[in-house]
Amino acid sequence: MTEPDNAGAPGSSIRNPALAPLEILVGSWRAEAIFPSDPPGTVRGRVSFEWLNGGALLVMRSEVAEAGLPSSVSVIGRDDAIVGRSGYSMLYTDERGVSRIYAMEFGDGVWILRRNNPGFSQRFTGTFDAAGTTITAGWEKSADGVTWEHDFDLIYTKET
């Protein structure tokens, strides 16, 4: 008797080879968000990345123990029809009830997120160190999509 082919069955594990470059993110990271104002200070937390369904998607979870940033969950996937650094999307939601979709680029040691929305656009740029164990990043925001201002900095340090 042969085993049935479950490749397309719900819950089956199908690794998406287009997500292979994201493997560097998998694991646990310490996070520090550094706010220059409103009020100035540093907020610490943890971020983890894990494969969903054997690598079909990547899940990012952030937890913040102190007041400042909300804990969140994001799911990252890729449109396999788009070749190159772009084509990724990140669906974000947090404990405030906020839901956002970011266009994402990833490659050559750089991670970019963008969201263009009337009234509140955002962009994130993160750069990996040579060892791939630290990501130095910053968020910017814009009310009109033209004039950008620094929002805050982030430092991710890989633990496992």
N, C-alpha and C positions, 0 to 999 in steps of 0.2 A: 504494500500500500504506500502510495506517495503522499507527502505532505502537501496541503493546498498552498498555492501561491498567494500570499497575503500582501503583496507589494502595494496594492491600491486600497487595502481595507482600512477602515477607520482605526486609528490608534497604532497603525503599523509604523515602523521606523524607516524613514527614507531620508538619508543624509542628502542635503542640498550642496553639491560641490561648489556652487557659487558663493557659499558662506565660509568656505575654508579659510580665507584670509582673517576671519574674525576669531579664529582659534586662540590667538594671542590674548584675547580678552577673558577667556574662560578661567574661572577661579574666583578667589576672594580678594578684594582690594580695600585698603583704608582710604577714606576720602576726607579731604579738608577743603571747605569752601571759605574763601577769604573775601569778605565784603569790605569795600573801601568806605562805604557810608551807609546811612539809613538803617540802623546804626552800624558803625564799623565794628568788625570782629571776625572771629573764625568759628565755624561750626564744623564739628567732626561727625563722621558716620562711617558706614560700611556699604560697599557695593559688591554684588556678586553677579556673575554671568554663568549661565548654564544652558546646555543644549536642550531643546524641547523636541520630543519625538525622534530621538537619535540623531539630531542635527538638521531637522527640517527648518527650524527657527532657532533664534537665540533669545533667551530671556534675561533681562537685566533687572535686578531688584536693588533698591537703595533703602537703607534704614538709617534714620537720624535719631540719636538718643536724646539730643538736646533741642531746645526750641530754635527755630530758624528756617530750616528747609523741610518740606514735607517728605515722608517716605513715599516711594513710588515703585511702579512696575512698568517695564517697557518690553515690547516684543519687536525683534528686529528680523526682517526678511529681505528678500531680494526679488526684483523682477528679472527673471532669467533671460528676457529678451534684450536687456540693456547690457552692453559690454563695457568694461573699464571700471574705474573707481566708483562711478555713480550707479544708481539703480537700486540702492538699498533704501528701505523705509523703516522708520521707527515709530511705532504707535505707543504713546506715553499716557499713563494715567496716574494720579496721585490721590492721597487721602483727603484732599480738599474737594475732590470730585472733578478736577480738571482733566480734560482729555485733549491731546494734541497729536498731530501727525507731522513728523519731521522727515525731510529728504536727507539722505545720508550718503556721504562719500567716505571711503576707507581705503588707504593704501599708501605706500611709500613713507610709512611712519607718521601719517597724519590722519586724523579722524575729524570729519566735519559734519555738523548738523545744521539744517536751515529750516526755518518756518516763516513763510511770508503770509501775513494775515493783516488785513486792514485794522489799524489801531494798535496792533501789538505783534511785531515781527521779532524773531530771535535768530541768533546764529552762535554756534559753538565751534571752536577750533581747539583740538587737542593734539599735542605732539609727543610721541614716544621717545624715551631715551634709547641709547644703542642696545641696551640689554632687554628692552621691552618690559621693564618692571616699574617704570614710572611714566605717568602721563601728566604733562603740564598743560592746563587748558584754561580757557576763558570764555565767558558768555558775554554777548552784546545784545542790546535791545534797541528797538526803534518804534516810534509811534507812527511814522509815516512811510517806512520802508526805504527812506533815502538817507536820513541823518541817523547815524548809529552812535550809541554811547556804551561805554564799558559798564557791565552789570556787576560781575564778580568773577574771581579766579577759582579754579579747582586744581587740586593735586591728588591724583590717584596713585597709591603705592601698593604693588602686588604683594599679597601675603602667601597665597598658595596657588 
